Amino acid sequence: MTDTQPKPIFSRLFATLVLAIALAGTVAPAGAADNFYVVRDISVDETASSAAAARTVAVRKGQERAVNALFRRLVPMPYHSSLPKLDESMITPLVASFQVANERTSAQRYLADLTFEFKRDDVRKLLRNNMLPFSESVADPILILPVYQEGERAYLWEFPNPWRTVWVDIVDYGLRPQEPDSLRDDWAQPMIQPVLVPAGDLTDIKAINVREALNLDPAALSAIQEIYGASAVEVVTARSRTDADGTLLLDVTRIRPDQETPPAVQTYKGSEDSEALMQSVIFDLLARMQEDWKRQNVLDFSVENTLAVTTDISSLADWLAIQEKVQGLSAVSKTEVKDLTVEKAFWYVTFVGNMDRLAAALAQQDLTLADQGGYWTLNPK
């Protein structure tokens, strides 16, 4: 680590104010990453000798389901079989708070939607003690262009496009699986790899047509990507057919401009209900996207580094916003401000994992980490 001190051109009034506020934020970060530890919409329905007794059972079972949903969200799927089994006495201390919505009762029945907030540091410690990798990173959204193929025809905006209709039902209207409870709980949470489906309005139609989508036309893809502010565009094609014994099949291909190998066709089998098959396929594709992102952004707590960085200051508000963004990163465990001038901040950022992951996480916050001839700068893009 190299300390590259800025020139001490100090304005006492400005620097004292900034320093007082900045040094107050030199503890382990909270902020954005803590949202990861809120588990929403755990729907409970319990019956007991009284409504009060049913409520007690519902909260106990609800917090157990919520912490397990949190574990599944944090930890990559290959490690789910090793997730800790916790009883009530172990779960309750992990709960920071809980909220109740849509509460309904009768003489012996209790129904509600519960939201639990868990203690980030305690959950992290539990997972680390169990040698479980986990990720708290949320990706920028990907824009999905659903293309339905039938015979020699291909449909994007054109009617009919049942493939796009089901994508819209799931992404925009919140269609979710209802059982088992574990699946319903998982899908009630925000995606860590968000996806968008274009509205299909006149602006979209002018930006790209179905042939341009299938041919990955750079200008058209760039136009539609800019409209939605997405990080990438993925064309997902589907073709329905039946095999010799009449089983319904759906051939699906995911196509992206940055693919180095030809896209592979994946075939799904289903019942006679085409819409139900499409729903299950989309849930599978979305789950794969979540796992891909999670696996790429696992936190490696075996490596911790401290980096000295210099940040240009244009105003107090901008400096505090930069601090908040950095402290909100899951990979950042601590920041410490060493010196401030009216123009620059010199500070330390302590993080887990490698520099590439840190730089990528900062880039998602519109911040650039750069090596400037032997010292590091961290500034807005």
FENQUIBEL-V453020 format. One record per pair of residues at least 6 apart in sequence whose C-alpha atoms are under 6 Angstrom apart, sorted by the first residue. I is the first residue (numbers start at 1). J is the second residue. Records with the same first field share a line. If there is no record, write none. Layout:
I->J ; J
This chain:
9->341
10->341
26->335 ; 336
27->334
28->333 ; 334
29->327 ; 328
30->328
31->328
32->328
33->328 ; 330
37->117 ; 118
38->116 ; 117
39->66 ; 115 ; 116
40->115
41->113 ; 114 ; 115
42->113 ; 114 ; 185
43->112 ; 113
44->58 ; 111 ; 112
45->110 ; 111
46->54 ; 58 ; 109 ; 110
47->54 ; 108 ; 109
48->54 ; 108
49->108
50->107 ; 108
51->107 ; 108 ; 109 ; 110
54->109 ; 110
55->110
69->186
74->134 ; 135
75->134
94->118 ; 119
95->118
96->117 ; 118 ; 119
97->116 ; 117
98->115 ; 116
99->114 ; 115
100->113 ; 114
101->112 ; 113
102->112 ; 113
103->111 ; 112
104->111
134->298 ; 299
135->294 ; 297 ; 298 ; 299
136->330
138->192
139->193
140->231
141->194 ; 195 ; 230 ; 231
142->195 ; 230 ; 231 ; 232 ; 233
143->195 ; 196 ; 197 ; 230 ; 233
144->196 ; 197 ; 234 ; 235
145->235
146->164 ; 236 ; 237
147->155 ; 156 ; 237
148->154 ; 155 ; 161 ; 163 ; 237 ; 238
149->239
155->161
156->210
169->175
177->184
178->184
192->290
193->290
207->220 ; 223 ; 224
208->220
234->255 ; 256
235->254 ; 255
236->253 ; 254
237->252 ; 253
238->251 ; 252
239->250 ; 251
240->249 ; 250
241->249
242->248 ; 249
248->269 ; 270 ; 271
249->268 ; 269
250->267 ; 268
251->266 ; 267
252->265 ; 266
253->265
255->263
270->277
300->353
301->352
303->352 ; 353
304->351 ; 352
305->350 ; 351
306->349 ; 350
307->348 ; 349
308->347 ; 348
309->346 ; 347 ; 376 ; 377
310->345 ; 346 ; 377
311->344 ; 345 ; 377 ; 378 ; 379
312->343 ; 344
313->319 ; 343 ; 344
331->351 ; 352
332->350 ; 351
333->350 ; 351
334->350
335->348 ; 349
336->347 ; 348
337->347
338->346 ; 347
339->345 ; 346
359->369
366->380 ; 381
367->379 ; 380 ; 381
368->378 ; 379 ; 380 ; 381
369->377 ; 378
370->376 ; 377
